[in-house]
C-alpha cells in the first residue's frame, strides 16, 4: 500500500490514527505513547496497517530517531530519545520524504 498524500503532515496524521500503544498509556495534547521507568517508548502499528517502508521519524522533545523497520504488530522500543518527563512526552511521525522533522 502506498500513501499518496501531498503533504507529510497528512501522512503523519494518517499514521497517528493507526498507532496503538503497549503498556501504560500517557496522553498529552492528544498524543499517546507508553513510557517505562527506563525512558523507553513503546509503540505498535495496528494489524490493518501495511509496513511503512519509507522510514519514519519519531521525535520526542526534539530528539529524533530514524526507524525504517516500522511494521504491523512489531513492537518498537526507542531508547535513545534522551531524558524527558513522561508527562510531557510527545510523539511526532513524519514521512522521510516529506517535511523535515526539525520543526
ZATI-59268 format. One line per field, with one value per residue (C-alpha): residue in three letters; x, y, z. Coordinates in steps of 0.001 Angstrom, whole numbers, padded with zeros to 6 digits, always signed. Layout:
residu	Ala / ... $
x	X / ... $
y	Y / ... $
z	Z / ... $
REM end
This chain:
residu	Unk / Unk / Unk / Unk / Unk / Unk / Unk / Unk / Unk / Unk / Unk / Unk / Unk / Unk / Unk / Unk / Unk / Unk / Unk / Unk / Unk / Unk / Unk / Unk / Unk / Unk / Unk / Unk / Unk / Unk / Unk / Unk / Unk / Unk / Unk / Unk / Unk / Unk / Unk / Unk / Unk / Unk / Unk / Unk / Unk / Unk / Unk / Unk / Unk / Unk / Unk / Unk / Unk / Unk / Unk / Unk / Unk / Unk / Unk / Unk / Unk / Unk / Unk / Unk / Unk / Unk / Unk / Unk / Unk / Unk / Unk / Unk / Unk / Unk / Unk / Unk / Unk / Unk / Unk / Unk / Unk / Unk / Unk / Unk / Unk / Unk / Unk / Unk / Unk / Unk / Unk / Unk / Unk / Unk / Unk / Unk / Unk / Unk / Unk / Unk / Unk / Unk / Unk $
x	+000000 / +001274 / +000382 / -000129 / -000504 / +000520 / +001949 / +003888 / +001520 / -001340 / +000795 / +001709 / -001938 / -002826 / -000092 / -001116 / -004632 / -003277 / -000848 / -001680 / +000405 / +001619 / +001645 / +000838 / -000552 / +000464 / -001666 / -000542 / -002243 / -003944 / -000715 / -000261 / +002870 / +003961 / +006986 / +008542 / +010747 / +013898 / +012523 / +011836 / +008954 / +006829 / +004504 / +002814 / +001117 / -002308 / -002588 / -004591 / -001502 / +000938 / +004620 / +005865 / +008950 / +009819 / +011015 / +009513 / +010847 / +009898 / +010502 / +010376 / +011029 / +013318 / +015333 / +014946 / +015292 / +015014 / +013218 / +012855 / +011579 / +008156 / +005736 / +002449 / +002414 / +006046 / +006866 / +009478 / +011480 / +013176 / +015678 / +017910 / +015374 / +017159 / +015924 / +012397 / +009387 / +006791 / +004081 / +005251 / +006363 / +005021 / +005061 / +005511 / +005740 / +006596 / +007310 / +011024 / +010445 / +008158 / +008769 / +011707 / +011169 / +013026 / +010109 $
y	+000000 / +003462 / +006715 / +009300 / +012270 / +015667 / +016762 / +014948 / +016311 / +014365 / +011236 / +011832 / +012248 / +009016 / +007150 / +008761 / +007450 / +003914 / +003716 / +001889 / +001591 / -001210 / -000900 / +002136 / +004974 / +008582 / +011062 / +014638 / +017086 / +014232 / +012319 / +008908 / +006987 / +004433 / +005289 / +002799 / +003567 / +003483 / +006054 / +003522 / +004454 / +001600 / +001843 / -000710 / -000336 / -001889 / -005090 / -003178 / -001150 / -002322 / -001944 / +001606 / +001047 / +004637 / +005293 / +007415 / +009886 / +009627 / +012867 / +013226 / +016772 / +017465 / +014244 / +012411 / +008693 / +007313 / +003955 / +002313 / -001006 / +000028 / -002764 / -004284 / -005944 / -005061 / -003506 / -000802 / +000290 / +003565 / +004041 / +006886 / +009673 / +011446 / +012463 / +013766 / +013729 / +011176 / +013707 / +015942 / +013302 / +013943 / +011714 / +013146 / +010914 / +012217 / +010664 / +010646 / +012127 / +014818 / +017844 / +017935 / +016515 / +019551 / +021925 $
z	+000000 / -000821 / +000864 / -001897 / +000410 / -000863 / +002467 / +005136 / +007767 / +006162 / +006166 / +009784 / +010780 / +008980 / +010844 / +014139 / +013578 / +013157 / +016063 / +019267 / +022387 / +024620 / +028386 / +030488 / +028406 / +028772 / +026849 / +026282 / +023944 / +022119 / +021537 / +023114 / +023985 / +026540 / +028613 / +031022 / +034003 / +031879 / +029466 / +026717 / +024426 / +023066 / +020069 / +017846 / +014483 / +014086 / +012055 / +009443 / +008512 / +005871 / +006717 / +006426 / +004333 / +003512 / +007035 / +009779 / +012256 / +015901 / +017737 / +021496 / +022663 / +019748 / +019858 / +016544 / +015856 / +012317 / +012290 / +008880 / +010193 / +011481 / +010556 / +011588 / +015013 / +015653 / +018976 / +018752 / +021739 / +021048 / +023820 / +022686 / +022889 / +025709 / +029114 / +029364 / +031617 / +030532 / +031353 / +028523 / +026032 / +022554 / +019502 / +016037 / +012978 / +009524 / +006178 / +005467 / +002037 / +003397 / +005523 / +007878 / +011372 / +012715 / +013107 $
REM end
